[in-house]
Amino acid sequence: MLYKPTDRIRYSGLYVVVHDPVHSEAHEVTCVKGRQFPVCIHCGNGARFGLKKKTIHVEDHPYFKTDD
C-alpha cells in the first residue's frame, strides 16, 4: 500500500519514498506513527510512501515509555 502526503502515519518504520522521477530517485526515510506524511517541497503532493519495515519508536516502546 502506498500513502500520500498528509495521510496519517499508521506505523512507525522505514519507508521508501517515490517522487516525480525528474525531481529525485526513490529513497528511504523514517516516519513516526501518529504524525502525517510530509509534502515534498519540490513535487508537492506527488510523493508516495511505501512501508518497507515496521519499527517501534523509542517513545512508544514499553521499556522506555513514561507515564505523564
MMTF fields as JSON, N, C-alpha, C and O atoms, coordinates in Angstrom:
{
  "mmtfVersion": "1.0.0",
  "mmtfProducer": "UNKNOWN",
  "numBonds": 271,
  "numAtoms": 272,
  "numGroups": 68,
  "numChains": 1,
  "numModels": 1,
  "chainsPerModel": [1],
  "groupsPerChain": [68],
  "chainIdList": ["A"],
  "bondAtomList": [4, 2, 8, 6, 12, 10, 16, 14, 20, 18, 24, 22, 28, 26, 32, 30, 36, 34, 40, 38, 44, 42, 48, 46, 52, 50, 56, 54, 60, 58, 64, 62, 68, 66, 72, 70, 76, 74, 80, 78, 84, 82, 88, 86, 92, 90, 96, 94, 100, 98, 104, 102, 108, 106, 112, 110, 116, 114, 120, 118, 124, 122, 128, 126, 132, 130, 136, 134, 140, 138, 144, 142, 148, 146, 152, 150, 156, 154, 160, 158, 164, 162, 168, 166, 172, 170, 176, 174, 180, 178, 184, 182, 188, 186, 192, 190, 196, 194, 200, 198, 204, 202, 208, 206, 212, 210, 216, 214, 220, 218, 224, 222, 228, 226, 232, 230, 236, 234, 240, 238, 244, 242, 248, 246, 252, 250, 256, 254, 260, 258, 264, 262, 268, 266],
  "bondOrderList": [1, 1, 1, 1, 1, 1, 1, 1, 1, 1, 1, 1, 1, 1, 1, 1, 1, 1, 1, 1, 1, 1, 1, 1, 1, 1, 1, 1, 1, 1, 1, 1, 1, 1, 1, 1, 1, 1, 1, 1, 1, 1, 1, 1, 1, 1, 1, 1, 1, 1, 1, 1, 1, 1, 1, 1, 1, 1, 1, 1, 1, 1, 1, 1, 1, 1, 1],
  "groupList": [{"groupName": "MET", "atomNameList": ["N", "CA", "C", "O"], "elementList": ["N", "C", "C", "O"], "formalChargeList": [0, 0, 0, 0], "bondAtomList": [1, 0, 2, 1, 3, 2], "bondOrderList": [1, 1, 2], "singleLetterCode": "M", "chemCompType": "L-PEPTIDE LINKING"}, {"groupName": "LEU", "atomNameList": ["N", "CA", "C", "O"], "elementList": ["N", "C", "C", "O"], "formalChargeList": [0, 0, 0, 0], "bondAtomList": [1, 0, 2, 1, 3, 2], "bondOrderList": [1, 1, 2], "singleLetterCode": "L", "chemCompType": "L-PEPTIDE LINKING"}, {"groupName": "TYR", "atomNameList": ["N", "CA", "C", "O"], "elementList": ["N", "C", "C", "O"], "formalChargeList": [0, 0, 0, 0], "bondAtomList": [1, 0, 2, 1, 3, 2], "bondOrderList": [1, 1, 2], "singleLetterCode": "Y", "chemCompType": "L-PEPTIDE LINKING"}, {"groupName": "LYS", "atomNameList": ["N", "CA", "C", "O"], "elementList": ["N", "C", "C", "O"], "formalChargeList": [0, 0, 0, 0], "bondAtomList": [1, 0, 2, 1, 3, 2], "bondOrderList": [1, 1, 2], "singleLetterCode": "K", "chemCompType": "L-PEPTIDE LINKING"}, {"groupName": "PRO", "atomNameList": ["N", "CA", "C", "O"], "elementList": ["N", "C", "C", "O"], "formalChargeList": [0, 0, 0, 0], "bondAtomList": [1, 0, 2, 1, 3, 2], "bondOrderList": [1, 1, 2], "singleLetterCode": "P", "chemCompType": "L-PEPTIDE LINKING"}, {"groupName": "THR", "atomNameList": ["N", "CA", "C", "O"], "elementList": ["N", "C", "C", "O"], "formalChargeList": [0, 0, 0, 0], "bondAtomList": [1, 0, 2, 1, 3, 2], "bondOrderList": [1, 1, 2], "singleLetterCode": "T", "chemCompType": "L-PEPTIDE LINKING"}, {"groupName": "ASP", "atomNameList": ["N", "CA", "C", "O"], "elementList": ["N", "C", "C", "O"], "formalChargeList": [0, 0, 0, 0], "bondAtomList": [1, 0, 2, 1, 3, 2], "bondOrderList": [1, 1, 2], "singleLetterCode": "D", "chemCompType": "L-PEPTIDE LINKING"}, {"groupName": "ARG", "atomNameList": ["N", "CA", "C", "O"], "elementList": ["N", "C", "C", "O"], "formalChargeList": [0, 0, 0, 0], "bondAtomList": [1, 0, 2, 1, 3, 2], "bondOrderList": [1, 1, 2], "singleLetterCode": "R", "chemCompType": "L-PEPTIDE LINKING"}, {"groupName": "ILE", "atomNameList": ["N", "CA", "C", "O"], "elementList": ["N", "C", "C", "O"], "formalChargeList": [0, 0, 0, 0], "bondAtomList": [1, 0, 2, 1, 3, 2], "bondOrderList": [1, 1, 2], "singleLetterCode": "I", "chemCompType": "L-PEPTIDE LINKING"}, {"groupName": "SER", "atomNameList": ["N", "CA", "C", "O"], "elementList": ["N", "C", "C", "O"], "formalChargeList": [0, 0, 0, 0], "bondAtomList": [1, 0, 2, 1, 3, 2], "bondOrderList": [1, 1, 2], "singleLetterCode": "S", "chemCompType": "L-PEPTIDE LINKING"}, {"groupName": "GLY", "atomNameList": ["N", "CA", "C", "O"], "elementList": ["N", "C", "C", "O"], "formalChargeList": [0, 0, 0, 0], "bondAtomList": [1, 0, 2, 1, 3, 2], "bondOrderList": [1, 1, 2], "singleLetterCode": "G", "chemCompType": "PEPTIDE LINKING"}, {"groupName": "VAL", "atomNameList": ["N", "CA", "C", "O"], "elementList": ["N", "C", "C", "O"], "formalChargeList": [0, 0, 0, 0], "bondAtomList": [1, 0, 2, 1, 3, 2], "bondOrderList": [1, 1, 2], "singleLetterCode": "V", "chemCompType": "L-PEPTIDE LINKING"}, {"groupName": "HIS", "atomNameList": ["N", "CA", "C", "O"], "elementList": ["N", "C", "C", "O"], "formalChargeList": [0, 0, 0, 0], "bondAtomList": [1, 0, 2, 1, 3, 2], "bondOrderList": [1, 1, 2], "singleLetterCode": "H", "chemCompType": "L-PEPTIDE LINKING"}, {"groupName": "GLU", "atomNameList": ["N", "CA", "C", "O"], "elementList": ["N", "C", "C", "O"], "formalChargeList": [0, 0, 0, 0], "bondAtomList": [1, 0, 2, 1, 3, 2], "bondOrderList": [1, 1, 2], "singleLetterCode": "E", "chemCompType": "L-PEPTIDE LINKING"}, {"groupName": "ALA", "atomNameList": ["N", "CA", "C", "O"], "elementList": ["N", "C", "C", "O"], "formalChargeList": [0, 0, 0, 0], "bondAtomList": [1, 0, 2, 1, 3, 2], "bondOrderList": [1, 1, 2], "singleLetterCode": "A", "chemCompType": "L-PEPTIDE LINKING"}, {"groupName": "CYS", "atomNameList": ["N", "CA", "C", "O"], "elementList": ["N", "C", "C", "O"], "formalChargeList": [0, 0, 0, 0], "bondAtomList": [1, 0, 2, 1, 3, 2], "bondOrderList": [1, 1, 2], "singleLetterCode": "C", "chemCompType": "L-PEPTIDE LINKING"}, {"groupName": "GLN", "atomNameList": ["N", "CA", "C", "O"], "elementList": ["N", "C", "C", "O"], "formalChargeList": [0, 0, 0, 0], "bondAtomList": [1, 0, 2, 1, 3, 2], "bondOrderList": [1, 1, 2], "singleLetterCode": "Q", "chemCompType": "L-PEPTIDE LINKING"}, {"groupName": "PHE", "atomNameList": ["N", "CA", "C", "O"], "elementList": ["N", "C", "C", "O"], "formalChargeList": [0, 0, 0, 0], "bondAtomList": [1, 0, 2, 1, 3, 2], "bondOrderList": [1, 1, 2], "singleLetterCode": "F", "chemCompType": "L-PEPTIDE LINKING"}, {"groupName": "ASN", "atomNameList": ["N", "CA", "C", "O"], "elementList": ["N", "C", "C", "O"], "formalChargeList": [0, 0, 0, 0], "bondAtomList": [1, 0, 2, 1, 3, 2], "bondOrderList": [1, 1, 2], "singleLetterCode": "N", "chemCompType": "L-PEPTIDE LINKING"}],
  "groupTypeList": [0, 1, 2, 3, 4, 5, 6, 7, 8, 7, 2, 9, 10, 1, 2, 11, 11, 11, 12, 6, 4, 11, 12, 9, 13, 14, 12, 13, 11, 5, 15, 11, 3, 10, 7, 16, 17, 4, 11, 15, 8, 12, 15, 10, 18, 10, 14, 7, 17, 10, 1, 3, 3, 3, 5, 8, 12, 11, 13, 6, 12, 4, 2, 17, 3, 5, 6, 6],
  "groupIdList": [1, 2, 3, 4, 5, 6, 7, 8, 9, 10, 11, 12, 13, 14, 15, 16, 17, 18, 19, 20, 21, 22, 23, 24, 25, 26, 27, 28, 29, 30, 31, 32, 33, 34, 35, 36, 37, 38, 39, 40, 41, 42, 43, 44, 45, 46, 47, 48, 49, 50, 51, 52, 53, 54, 55, 56, 57, 58, 59, 60, 61, 62, 63, 64, 65, 66, 67, 68],
  "secStructList": [7, 3, 3, 7, 6, 6, 1, 5, 7, 7, 1, 7, 3, 3, 3, 3, 3, 3, 7, 7, 6, 6, 6, 7, 7, 7, 3, 3, 3, 3, 3, 7, 6, 6, 1, 5, 7, 7, 7, 5, 6, 6, 6, 5, 6, 6, 7, 3, 3, 3, 3, 3, 3, 3, 7, 7, 7, 4, 4, 4, 1, 6, 6, 6, 7, 7, 7, 7],
  "xCoordList": [0.843, 0.0, 0.894, 1.91, 0.494, 1.22, 0.409, -0.816, 1.121, 0.488, 0.889, 1.955, 0.029, 0.317, 0.537, 0.158, 1.138, 1.343, 0.018, -1.036, 0.101, -0.994, -1.761, -2.569, -1.547, -2.138, -1.534, -0.363, -2.312, -1.825, -0.94, -1.296, 0.206, 1.139, 0.621, 0.506, 0.311, -0.261, 0.79, 0.534, 1.97, 3.041, 4.358, 4.727, 5.067, 6.433, 7.262, 7.044, 8.211, 9.059, 9.855, 9.906, 10.471, 11.288, 10.4, 9.781, 10.343, 9.505, 10.357, 11.373, 9.942, 10.546, 9.677, 8.458, 10.31, 9.598, 9.879, 11.032, 8.81, 8.921, 8.425, 7.318, 9.272, 8.966, 8.75, 8.871, 8.431, 8.466, 9.889, 10.835, 10.077, 11.439, 12.337, 13.561, 11.766, 12.565, 13.193, 14.273, 12.506, 12.954, 13.987, 15.055, 13.676, 14.55, 14.323, 13.24, 15.366, 15.221, 14.544, 14.494, 14.028, 13.437, 14.501, 15.682, 14.078, 14.999, 14.228, 13.0, 14.933, 14.32, 14.287, 15.194, 13.209, 13.063, 12.439, 11.817, 12.609, 11.956, 10.75, 10.867, 9.6, 8.376, 7.818, 7.959, 7.184, 6.718, 5.188, 4.494, 4.688, 3.253, 2.564, 3.077, 1.386, 0.591, 0.817, -0.028, 1.932, 2.199, 1.604, 0.944, 1.833, 1.382, 2.58, 3.662, 2.368, 3.405, 3.568, 2.572, 4.807, 5.028, 4.838, 4.913, 4.593, 4.511, 5.934, 6.7, 6.294, 7.621, 7.686, 6.746, 8.779, 8.912, 9.09, 8.98, 9.361, 9.531, 8.345, 7.855, 7.869, 6.77, 5.445, 4.488, 5.39, 4.125, 3.505, 4.15, 2.247, 1.519, 1.792, 1.128, 2.773, 3.076, 3.902, 3.948, 4.55, 5.371, 4.473, 3.34, 4.992, 4.273, 5.213, 6.414, 4.654, 5.408, 4.958, 3.763, 5.9, 5.61, 6.359, 7.569, 5.63, 6.257, 7.194, 6.793, 8.433, 9.436, 9.619, 9.72, 9.662, 9.864, 9.229, 9.551, 8.323, 7.742, 8.776, 9.573, 8.761, 9.625, 8.814, 7.696, 9.366, 8.73, 9.544, 10.74, 8.895, 9.571, 9.939, 9.148, 11.112, 11.6, 10.603, 10.467, 9.911, 8.953, 7.718, 6.992, 7.469, 6.326, 6.698, 5.817, 7.988, 8.435, 8.169, 8.469, 7.605, 7.258, 8.44, 8.244, 9.644, 10.805, 11.223, 11.931, 10.785, 11.2, 10.04, 10.262, 8.816, 7.641, 7.487, 7.656, 7.17, 6.933, 5.479, 4.875, 4.913, 3.538, 3.533, 4.337, 2.628, 2.541, 1.628, 1.438],
  "yCoordList": [-1.176, 0.0, 1.248, 1.305, 2.225, 3.492, 4.578, 4.629, 5.439, 6.55, 7.853, 7.949, 8.856, 10.162, 11.203, 10.984, 12.321, 13.381, 13.775, 13.794, 14.08, 14.444, 13.237, 13.4, 12.021, 10.827, 10.654, 10.97, 10.163, 9.865, 8.625, 7.641, 8.665, 7.537, 6.512, 6.799, 5.32, 4.267, 3.431, 2.881, 3.339, 2.519, 3.278, 3.819, 3.322, 3.838, 2.859, 1.649, 3.383, 2.473, 3.137, 4.361, 2.278, 2.684, 2.655, 1.636, 3.779, 3.907, 4.233, 4.92, 3.738, 4.114, 5.221, 5.078, 6.329, 7.455, 7.491, 7.441, 7.578, 7.695, 9.088, 9.488, 9.822, 11.181, 11.191, 10.166, 12.364, 12.592, 12.257, 12.824, 11.349, 10.922, 12.055, 11.93, 13.139, 14.283, 14.96, 15.546, 14.87, 15.52, 14.682, 15.185, 13.398, 12.596, 11.111, 10.68, 10.343, 8.886, 8.501, 9.302, 7.292, 6.782, 6.758, 6.553, 6.968, 6.925, 6.488, 6.4, 6.216, 5.739, 6.844, 7.672, 6.834, 7.767, 7.021, 5.974, 7.564, 7.043, 7.925, 9.15, 7.315, 8.05, 7.535, 6.357, 8.434, 8.117, 8.047, 8.947, 6.972, 6.735, 7.945, 8.542, 8.296, 9.372, 10.717, 11.606, 10.882, 12.124, 12.006, 11.015, 13.006, 12.963, 12.834, 13.347, 12.126, 12.089, 13.511, 14.181, 13.98, 15.365, 15.574, 14.637, 16.815, 17.252, 17.546, 18.181, 17.1, 17.375, 18.836, 19.339, 19.51, 20.918, 21.099, 22.218, 20.014, 20.104, 19.531, 20.175, 18.338, 17.732, 17.761, 17.095, 18.53, 18.731, 17.436, 16.643, 17.227, 16.031, 14.825, 13.797, 14.943, 13.853, 12.732, 11.643, 12.955, 11.911, 10.799, 11.047, 9.574, 8.428, 7.674, 7.582, 7.133, 6.465, 5.008, 4.732, 4.091, 2.67, 2.106, 2.293, 1.411, 0.838, -0.291, -1.247, -0.173, -1.21, -2.098, -3.318, -1.48, -2.248, -1.504, -0.343, -2.178, -1.597, -1.585, -2.515, -0.537, -0.441, 0.152, 0.625, 0.127, 0.753, 1.98, 1.883, 3.131, 4.361, 4.224, 3.7, 4.679, 4.512, 5.068, 4.508, 6.153, 6.738, 5.864, 6.034, 4.921, 4.019, 2.642, 1.827, 2.379, 1.074, 0.972, 1.899, -0.163, -0.284, -0.137, 0.252, -0.438, -0.306, 1.154, 1.469, 2.028, 3.422, 4.401, 5.592, 3.912, 4.765, 5.313, 4.587, 6.584, 7.196, 7.593, 8.014, 7.466, 7.897, 9.369, 9.856, 10.078, 11.53, 11.852, 13.022],
  "zCoordList": [0.0, 0.0, 0.0, 0.693, -0.782, -0.829, -0.133, -0.238, 0.577, 1.294, 0.631, 0.023, 0.751, 0.151, 1.24, 2.39, 0.894, 1.872, 2.536, 1.899, 3.801, 4.721, 5.246, 6.16, 4.71, 5.325, 6.71, 6.919, 7.646, 8.989, 8.924, 8.275, 9.589, 9.627, 10.622, 11.813, 10.137, 10.983, 11.7, 12.771, 11.102, 11.679, 11.631, 10.588, 12.751, 12.72, 11.918, 11.98, 11.165, 10.424, 9.331, 9.202, 8.55, 7.419, 6.18, 5.875, 5.471, 4.281, 3.069, 3.183, 1.905, 0.638, 0.062, -0.034, -0.321, -0.907, -2.398, -2.828, -3.184, -4.634, -5.008, -4.648, -5.74, -6.181, -7.689, -8.36, -8.199, -9.639, -10.076, -9.529, -11.05, -11.419, -11.912, -11.86, -12.383, -12.808, -11.585, -11.673, -10.452, -9.223, -8.469, -8.119, -8.214, -7.35, -7.571, -7.968, -7.305, -7.271, -5.966, -5.033, -5.892, -4.656, -3.56, -3.838, -2.324, -1.187, 0.049, 0.018, 1.125, 2.365, 3.416, 3.505, 4.215, 5.335, 6.517, 6.341, 7.703, 8.896, 9.202, 9.224, 9.437, 9.753, 11.081, 11.41, 11.837, 13.183, 13.231, 12.758, 13.805, 13.964, 14.601, 15.548, 14.059, 14.612, 13.955, 14.064, 13.28, 12.55, 11.153, 10.841, 10.314, 8.929, 8.003, 8.29, 6.862, 5.85, 5.31, 5.035, 5.155, 4.736, 3.235, 2.44, 2.881, 1.491, 1.022, 1.747, -0.165, -0.725, -1.169, -1.783, -0.865, -1.242, -2.752, -3.253, -3.482, -4.935, -5.703, -6.631, -5.344, -6.115, -5.366, -5.762, -4.286, -3.574, -3.091, -2.406, -3.452, -3.028, -3.915, -3.786, -4.821, -5.741, -5.146, -5.72, -4.027, -3.4, -2.859, -2.445, -2.868, -2.305, -1.377, -1.632, -0.296, 0.756, 0.847, 0.948, 0.811, 0.958, 2.152, 2.282, 3.027, 4.225, 3.838, 3.174, 4.253, 3.996, 5.225, 5.099, 6.43, 7.659, 8.823, 9.077, 9.533, 10.736, 11.847, 11.976, 12.639, 13.809, 14.96, 14.756, 16.143, 17.302, 17.663, 17.94, 17.659, 18.059, 19.527, 20.31, 19.913, 21.286, 22.313, 23.401, 21.981, 22.925, 23.123, 24.103, 22.193, 22.3, 22.843, 23.117, 23.001, 23.487, 24.997, 25.749, 25.433, 26.853, 27.82, 28.972, 27.373, 28.263, 28.477, 29.433, 27.589, 27.66, 27.83, 28.048, 27.733, 27.815, 29.233, 30.213, 29.326, 30.628, 30.737, 29.75, 31.908, 32.141, 32.44, 33.234, 31.804, 32.028, 33.193, 33.524]
}
